[in-house]
Amino acid sequence: MNKEKIMKFKSIIGLVIFSIIVSFLSPRFLTVANILNVLRQTSINAVIAAGMTFVILTGGIDLSVGSVLAFTGAICASLLSAGTNLIIAILVSITIGALVGALNGLIISRGKIQPFIATLATMTIFRGATLVFTDGKPISIGNGKYAATFTKIGSGQFLGIPMPIYLMIVIFIICYFILTQTRLGRYIYALGGNEEATRLSGINTSKTKVYVYTISGILSTVAGIIVTSRLFSAQPNAGSGYELDAIAAVVLGGTSLSGGQGGIPGTIVGALIIGILNNALNLLNVSSYYQMIAKGIVILIAVLLDRKQTRY
């Protein structure tokens, strides 16, 4: 059994044990309504974490995902409030998210800047751009022709299951297919395993990095659309701290921060752990201040597990 499978197996066991403990602490946890609520709340982090998985598999990091979520969400809400066609508004937002992601990839690959520094800079830039664009105020979708349809993305249901859950499942299937069945997926794992050897083998590592960060930008935008739809408005501070939850989900799922090991199935488990933690703390009426401490501890544990995995 390789390192990735061992870590994923441990994550699944941890998820099961954690769920059992929470079910004893709160009888409401295992109700159908609450489980669906957990999955709906997890979907946003899970979508971002799917994109983060691509990035971390290459040995990189993307701290700008929360800012991209807020920026593209604000653009989408602004277009809809102006009466723009729903499909056009969504496609424009996703295109901008892809361009922002590609910009990250170009800065990192062509500018030879460390991913942490590059995405820290773009995180600040696009958070500021969001505040400038919104003037620090929420942008309401309004009561336009497409408003009711748009809200169904984040708040609608089909067969009693919230739409964000369906979106999460579809995105995970697509991402899993890309990583396991395509040439790009093979290049991503190779790049994370040994960048220099990958480059010498004839693979364009710079282009691969641009693709990876573009995917992260697109999925951050999808998450932003879900958030904007649920809130019926774009909030200038939306997505703050989401990058930490996404990184924690990816690492808890067995993807190594050094790259080359991990995958989408583990990220699903990691996202569920983070989602259940948030839900459990809310059910137990734990103060939001203590919730921040708990999240920090989980992130620390995730990093320590990654270091242990690397040494294994």
N, C-alpha and C positions, 0 to 999 in steps of 0.2 A: 504493500500500500504506500503510494507516494505521499509527499508532504501535503500537497493540496487536498487529497482525499482525507488524510488524517485530520487536518484543520477543519474541513467541512463537516466531517463526522462529529468532531467535538462541538462545532457550532450548533448542529442539529440537536445533539444531546442537551446542550446548554439551553436551547430554545424550549425543548420539551420540559426540562426541569423547572425553568423559569415560569413557564405557563402553568404548571401544576401548583407551584408556590403561590402565584398570584390568584389562582382559582380558589385556594383555601383562604386567602386573605380577604377576597371580595367575591361573594356569590354571584354578583352581577357580571363578572368577567366572562363566563362561558355561555352567556345568553346569545342567541342568534343576532339580536340587534347590536350588541356590543362587539361581537366578532366582525360583523360587517362594518361597524364604525371604525374598528382598528384597521381593517384592510383599506378602507377609504382614506383614513388619515395617513396610513403608511404609503399609499400610492404615490404621493408627491415626492417624498424622500426616495422611494424606490426608483422612480423614473430618473431623478437626478443621479442616484447611485449607479444606475445602469450605465450612464455616460461616464461617470467617474471610474467605473471598472475598466473601460477602454484606456483611459488616461493612466491609471495606476499600473495596469499591465505593462505599459511601456516604461515604467519607472518614473513617471511624471506625477504631477499633482495639479489640480485646477481649483484655485481658491475663488475664482470669479463667478462660480455657478449661481450663487445667491443674487449677485448684482445683475447678472444677465437675466435671471428670472424676473427681477423687478423692472429692469429697463424694457425688455420685450413685452412684458405684461402691460406696462404703461402705454407702449406704442399700440398694442392691440386694442386696449380700452379706448384710446384716443380716436383710432380709426372707426371703431364701432359707434362711438358717440357722435361722430361726424356723418354717420349714415352709410359708411362703406360696406360693401357686400361682405358677408361673413367669411366666405372662402378666401376672398382677397385679403381681408384683414389678417386671417390666420397665416396665410402663405407669406405675406409681407413680414410678419413677426418672426416666423421661422427662418426666413431668408436672412433677416438681420441677426438672429441668433447664430446662424451658421457662419456669417461673416465675422462676427465677434470671435467665435471659436477658432476660425481660420486665422484670424489676426493673432490670437494667442499662440497657435502653432507656428506661425511665421516668425514671431518674435523669439520663440524658443529655439526653433531649428535654424533659422537664418541669422538671427542676432546672437546666437550662442549664449543666451541668458538662461540661468537656472529656472525651471518651471515654477518653483516657489516664489521667486522674486518677480518673474514676469506676470504671473496671474495675481499676485498680491497687488501689483501696480494697476492691472486692468480691473481688478475688483474695486479699487478705490476710484478709478476713472469713471466706471460705469455706474457706480453708486452715486457719484457726484452728478453724472449726466442725467440720471433718473430724477434727482432732486431739482435740477435745473429745468428739465422737461415738464415736470409736474408742478413746479414752483412749491414743492414741499407739501402739496395737498393731494388727496385722493382724486382720481379721475373716474367718475361714474360712467357706466356703460350707457345709462339713459334708458329711454323707452322707445328706442328706434325699432325699425322693422325686424332686425335680426337679434334683438336683445333677448327675447324669450328663448329662442333656439340656442343662443350662445350659453345661457345659464344652465342648460341641460348637460353641457359637457362636464361641469363640476358638481352639479346638484341633481341631475336627472337619474332615473333608474330604468333598468330593463329586466323584467322577470324578478323584480324585487332586489336586484343587485345594483349598487351605485355604478354609474358610468365610469368613474375614475378607475375602478377595479378592472373593468374590461380593458381600458387603455393601458393600464400597467401590465396586464397579461400579454397583450399584443406586442407591446414594446419589448418585453423580456424575451418573447419568442423570436422576434426579429434580431435582437442583439445576440441571442444564443446562436442563431443560424449564422450570423456574420462571423462570430468568433470561432465557430467550430467547422463551418462548411465552406468558407471562402478563402481566397488567397490573402485578402487583407487581414483576416483573422490570424493566419499563419505568420504573416509579417509582424503583426503586433506582438505575438508571443516571442518570436525570434528577437525582435528589437528589445523587449524587456529582459530577455535572457542574456544577451550579449550584443550591445549596439555595434561595437567595432567589427565583430565577426559578421554581423548581419550586413553592415555596409560593404565589407570586403567581398561578400558573396554576391554582390551586384544589386542588392535591394536598395531602393531610394528611401533611406531612413527619414530624410527631411519631409518628403511627401507623405509618408506614413504618419508622422507626427501631426502634420496639418490635418489629415483625415480624422485622426483620433480626437483632436481638440474641436474640430468642426462637429463631430458627433456629440461631444459633450455640450457644445453650445446649442445644438438643435434640441437635445433632450431637456436642457435647462429651460428652453423656451416653451416646450410642451408643458413642463411643470408650471411655468408662469401662466400659461393659458388656463390650466386647470384651477390655479389659485384665483386668478382674476374672475373666472366664471363663477366660482363658489362664493366669492365676496361681492359679486356684482359691481366690482370696482377695482381699480389698480391702486395699491397702496405704495407710497414712495419708499417705505421701509420694509417691503415684502422681501422674504428670502434671507433676512439677516440671520446668520448662524447656520444656514442650511448646508453650507459646505462641510461643516464639522460633522453633522449627522450623516451626510453622504459618505464621507471618508470613513467614519466609524462603521457604517453598514458594510462597506466594501472589505475593510480589514477584518471585521468580525466574521465575515463570510469566507475567509481563507485566502483572499488575494494579498500577495506580499507587496509591501511598500517598495521593495527593491525591484519589483517587476518580474514578468515571465511566468508567474504561477497564480492560479486562481481562475475565476470565471463567473458567469452570470448565475448559475444555480446557488452558489455560495452567497452571492450578493442578495438574493431573495431572502435567504435565511437571516443574514445580517440586518436587512431592512425590517424584517418582522421582529427581531429582537429589540431594535430601537423603537419600533411602533408599540410593541407590548409594554416596554418600559415607560414610555410616555403615558399610555393609557392607564397602566397600573398606578402610577403616581397621581394621576387625576382622580381615579376611583377611590384612592385612599386619602384624598384631600390633602396631599402634600403641598406645602407652600411652593410657589413658583421659584423662590430663591433656592430652596433645597433641591428642586428639580434640576437647576443649573449645575449644582454640585454633583448630583447623581450622574448627569450626562457626562460631565468632565471625567468622573471616575471610570465610566464605561469606555470613553475614548482612550484613557490611559491604559486600561486593561487591554483594549484592542491593539494598541501599539506594542505593549509588552508581549502579547501573544504572537505578534508578527515577528518580533525579535527572536523569540524562542523558536518559532517555526524556521526562521532563517538559519539558526544555529543547529537545528535538528539533523 
